[in-house]
Amino acid sequence: MLGTRQTLPPTRSSITHKFSINGREGYRTVGLHPDGRPGEIFIKMAKEGSTMSGMCQAFCRAFSLALQYGLSLDDAVQRFKGMRFEPMGPTGHPEIPECMSIPDYVARFLEISFGEPARG
């Protein structure tokens, strides 16, 4: 069964965030649907080679398509949060002092910024 893709309008709001993971800097941009839900993500790593940039683009494309085809943000976060590979380490973000990878950092940032509040 294939879901219906919910793409973003040609002109959309977005949030760009500069980040650092163990001294490696990058920019994460989240494109937003008109109702404020994330619908796409882009990562641009500063001063990184084509392999790192290509893997970031592949991750972003997969994450964006998953959201556009109906995977909830919380489900997407759970699938990418906790992945462990380089670069990892200190981030300088007060709510995410250390991360285990770029996907881990992005998932945790999205969870903090857009996730459902914890119930309890």
C-alpha positions as CSV (number, residue, x, y, z in Angstrom):
1,M,0.0,0.0,0.0
2,L,1.5,3.3,-1.0
3,G,0.4,6.5,0.8
4,T,-0.2,9.9,-0.7
5,R,2.7,12.2,-0.7
6,Q,2.1,15.5,1.0
7,T,4.6,17.9,-0.5
8,L,5.3,21.4,0.7
9,P,4.2,24.5,-1.2
10,P,6.8,26.1,-3.5
11,T,7.2,29.0,-1.0
12,R,7.4,27.8,2.6
13,S,8.6,28.9,6.0
14,S,11.7,27.2,7.4
15,I,14.0,27.2,10.4
16,T,17.8,27.1,9.9
17,H,20.0,26.1,12.8
18,K,23.8,26.2,12.9
19,F,25.3,23.3,14.8
20,S,28.6,21.8,15.8
21,I,29.4,18.1,16.6
22,N,32.9,17.5,18.0
23,G,34.2,20.6,16.1
24,R,32.5,19.8,12.8
25,E,30.1,22.6,11.9
26,G,27.0,22.4,9.8
27,Y,23.6,23.9,9.1
28,R,20.3,22.2,9.4
29,T,17.2,23.6,7.7
30,V,13.7,22.3,8.3
31,G,11.0,23.3,5.7
32,L,7.6,23.7,7.3
33,H,4.1,22.9,6.1
34,P,1.6,25.8,6.4
35,D,0.4,24.3,9.7
36,G,4.0,24.4,11.1
37,R,4.7,20.7,10.8
38,P,8.2,19.7,9.5
39,G,8.0,18.4,5.9
40,E,11.6,18.4,4.7
41,I,15.1,18.6,6.1
42,F,18.4,19.7,4.7
43,I,21.9,19.5,6.1
44,K,24.9,21.3,4.8
45,M,28.2,20.4,6.4
46,A,31.0,23.0,6.4
47,K,34.4,21.9,5.0
48,E,33.5,18.2,4.7
49,G,34.3,15.9,1.8
50,S,31.8,14.6,-0.8
51,T,31.2,11.3,1.1
52,M,30.0,13.1,4.3
53,S,28.0,15.6,2.3
54,G,26.5,12.8,0.2
55,M,25.5,10.7,3.2
56,C,23.9,13.7,4.8
57,Q,21.9,14.4,1.7
58,A,20.8,10.8,1.5
59,F,19.7,10.8,5.2
60,C,17.8,14.1,4.6
61,R,16.1,12.8,1.5
62,A,15.0,9.6,3.3
63,F,13.8,11.5,6.4
64,S,11.9,14.1,4.2
65,L,10.2,11.4,2.1
66,A,9.2,9.5,5.2
67,L,7.5,12.6,6.6
68,Q,5.9,13.5,3.3
69,Y,4.4,10.0,3.0
70,G,2.9,10.0,6.4
71,L,5.4,8.7,8.9
72,S,4.8,10.7,12.1
73,L,7.6,12.9,13.3
74,D,7.7,11.0,16.6
75,D,8.1,7.7,14.7
76,A,10.8,9.1,12.5
77,V,12.6,10.5,15.5
78,Q,12.5,7.0,17.2
79,R,14.0,5.4,14.1
80,F,17.0,7.8,13.8
81,K,17.6,8.7,17.5
82,G,20.5,6.7,19.0
83,M,22.3,5.8,15.8
84,R,26.0,5.7,16.6
85,F,28.9,6.6,14.2
86,E,31.3,9.5,13.6
87,P,31.2,12.3,13.9
88,M,30.0,12.1,17.5
89,G,30.7,14.0,20.7
90,P,30.0,17.4,22.2
91,T,27.5,19.7,20.4
92,G,27.4,23.0,22.4
93,H,23.6,22.7,22.4
94,P,22.4,23.1,26.0
95,E,19.6,20.5,25.6
96,I,21.7,18.1,23.6
97,P,25.2,18.3,25.2
98,E,26.5,15.2,23.3
99,C,25.3,13.2,20.4
100,M,26.2,9.8,18.9
101,S,25.9,10.9,15.2
102,I,24.5,13.6,12.9
103,P,21.2,11.6,12.5
104,D,21.0,11.3,16.3
105,Y,21.6,15.0,16.8
106,V,19.0,15.9,14.1
107,A,16.4,13.5,15.5
108,R,16.8,14.8,19.0
109,F,16.7,18.4,17.9
110,L,13.5,17.8,16.0
111,E,12.0,16.0,19.0
112,I,12.8,19.0,21.2
113,S,11.5,21.5,18.7
114,F,8.5,19.8,17.1
115,G,7.8,16.5,19.0
116,E,4.7,15.7,21.1
117,P,5.1,16.8,24.7
118,A,5.7,13.8,27.1
119,R,2.6,12.6,28.8
120,G,2.5,11.5,32.3
